[in-house]
Amino acid sequence: MIAHAPSLDPILALRFTRRKESWVAASSGRFYKISRKSDDPLRDLVDPACIGTSLREYTNVCFLHGLDEAVCHPESIDRACIVYPLLSGPDLRTLLISHVSAEQRETSLQSAMRLLARLHHGDAAGHPVKDYRRDGFLAPPPAVLERMAGRGRTLVVTGFEARNFRFDRSRNAWFFFDPHHVWSGYPEEDFARFVISLLMIRGRRGGLRLWTGFDRFRLRDAYETRAPAKLDDVLLNYFLREELAMRRFHATRLARRMPAAARAFVMAYTRLYYHRLQRALVAQRF
């Protein structure tokens, strides 16, 4: 019998953990991420669609890192696998709901807002222009369309959420990762998405309680201190509702795909959770 030599491909030796849209692994100070399409990370590693998705993320991250070093820069890309440095500290979600001081929470949130403001100074030319009449989940009313018509566009980073920040102890700083799509759009969309991500920071599996330990006006002040323009109240309130509509749509669709035995409970829970979010938004209006 002929013994086969072990694979020299380091990615094949990793043990990946499944996430909703990716496979992830960590080894030797590096973090590996493969875009997910199937139930097999090695199949997705060489799948053309997954390679395209990972290449888009890699390109977006490199572009955003060029605007600000607080965006985590990938080391390389190999087929559908992006290789990042391994960030050593907690993610922002963990810190915000843990027993740290109010000052630590405030410092972390203001750091995120300052980064968002700096990214919005970046050149949006060359990025897809988002059509809010067609590419949303809540049709903008005439008053919103009127405000949009006279509003300057900026970069829009659809992954700019609390869960996509992680602290690195070796550099004593917060880093943003996983930008998703980068568009030419309105800055209020990014700000509203971040606020919704804070409200949802406990996650539906963590119970029906929402996280309200932040001051939206202090967040706004931290952003506007360095932003290219002030935020518009009408657009902020629209994007808060639009972001909630998008998340409700996807959560409901996922609940409908549950096995029959669990579907009724999950659907009822999802409706109750988003009803509470809807009520919470009344107190978060601008």
Secondary structure as the mmCIF struct_conf table of DSSP 4:
data_model
#
loop_
_struct_conf.conf_type_id
_struct_conf.id
_struct_conf.beg_label_comp_id
_struct_conf.beg_label_asym_id
_struct_conf.beg_label_seq_id
_struct_conf.end_label_comp_id
_struct_conf.end_label_asym_id
_struct_conf.end_label_seq_id
HELX_LH_PP_P HELX_LH_PP_P1 ILE A 2 SER A 7
HELX_RH_3T_P HELX_RH_3T_P1 PRO A 10 ALA A 13
STRN STRN1 THR A 17 ARG A 18
BEND BEND1 LYS A 20 GLU A 21
STRN STRN2 SER A 22 SER A 27
TURN_TY1_P TURN_TY1_P1 SER A 28 GLY A 29
STRN STRN3 ARG A 30 SER A 35
BEND BEND2 LYS A 37 ASP A 39
HELX_RH_AL_P HELX_RH_AL_P1 PRO A 41 LEU A 45
TURN_TY1_P TURN_TY1_P2 VAL A 46 VAL A 46
HELX_RH_AL_P HELX_RH_AL_P2 PRO A 48 LEU A 67
TURN_TY1_P TURN_TY1_P3 GLU A 69 ALA A 70
STRN STRN4 VAL A 71 VAL A 71
HELX_LH_PP_P HELX_LH_PP_P2 CYS A 72 PRO A 74
BEND BEND3 GLU A 75 GLU A 75
STRN STRN5 SER A 76 ASP A 78
TURN_TY1_P TURN_TY1_P4 ARG A 79 ALA A 80
STRN STRN6 CYS A 81 PRO A 85
HELX_LH_PP_P HELX_LH_PP_P3 LEU A 86 LEU A 87
BEND BEND4 GLY A 89 GLY A 89
STRN STRN7 ASP A 91 ASP A 91
HELX_RH_AL_P HELX_RH_AL_P3 LEU A 92 LEU A 96
TURN_TY1_P TURN_TY1_P5 ILE A 97 ILE A 97
BEND BEND5 SER A 98 HIS A 99
HELX_RH_AL_P HELX_RH_AL_P4 ALA A 102 LEU A 119
TURN_TY1_P TURN_TY1_P6 HIS A 120 HIS A 121
BEND BEND6 GLY A 122 GLY A 122
TURN_TY1_P TURN_TY1_P7 ALA A 125 GLY A 126
BEND BEND7 HIS A 127 HIS A 127
HELX_LH_PP_P HELX_LH_PP_P4 PRO A 128 PRO A 128
STRN STRN8 VAL A 129 VAL A 129
HELX_LH_PP_P HELX_LH_PP_P5 LYS A 130 LYS A 130
TURN_TY1_P TURN_TY1_P8 TYR A 132 ARG A 134
BEND BEND8 ASP A 135 LEU A 138
HELX_LH_PP_P HELX_LH_PP_P6 ALA A 139 PRO A 141
HELX_RH_AL_P HELX_RH_AL_P5 PRO A 142 ALA A 149
TURN_TY1_P TURN_TY1_P9 GLY A 150 GLY A 150
BEND BEND9 ARG A 151 ARG A 151
STRN STRN9 THR A 154 VAL A 157
TURN_TY1_P TURN_TY1_P10 THR A 158 GLY A 159
BEND BEND10 GLU A 161 GLU A 161
HELX_RH_3T_P HELX_RH_3T_P2 ALA A 162 ASN A 164
STRN STRN10 PHE A 165 ASP A 168
TURN_TY1_P TURN_TY1_P11 ARG A 169 ASN A 172
STRN STRN11 ALA A 173 PHE A 176
STRN STRN12 VAL A 182 GLY A 185
HELX_RH_AL_P HELX_RH_AL_P6 PRO A 187 LEU A 199
TURN_TY1_P TURN_TY1_P12 MET A 200 ARG A 202
HELX_RH_3T_P HELX_RH_3T_P3 ARG A 204 GLY A 206
BEND BEND11 LEU A 208 LEU A 208
HELX_LH_PP_P HELX_LH_PP_P7 ARG A 209 TRP A 211
BEND BEND12 PHE A 214 PHE A 214
HELX_RH_AL_P HELX_RH_AL_P7 ARG A 216 GLU A 224
TURN_TY1_P TURN_TY1_P13 THR A 225 ARG A 226
BEND BEND13 ALA A 227 ALA A 229
HELX_LH_PP_P HELX_LH_PP_P8 LYS A 230 ASP A 232
HELX_RH_AL_P HELX_RH_AL_P8 ASP A 233 ARG A 256
TURN_TY1_P TURN_TY1_P14 ARG A 257 ARG A 257
BEND BEND14 MET A 258 MET A 258
HELX_RH_AL_P HELX_RH_AL_P9 ALA A 260 VAL A 282
TURN_TY1_P TURN_TY1_P15 ALA A 283 GLN A 284
#
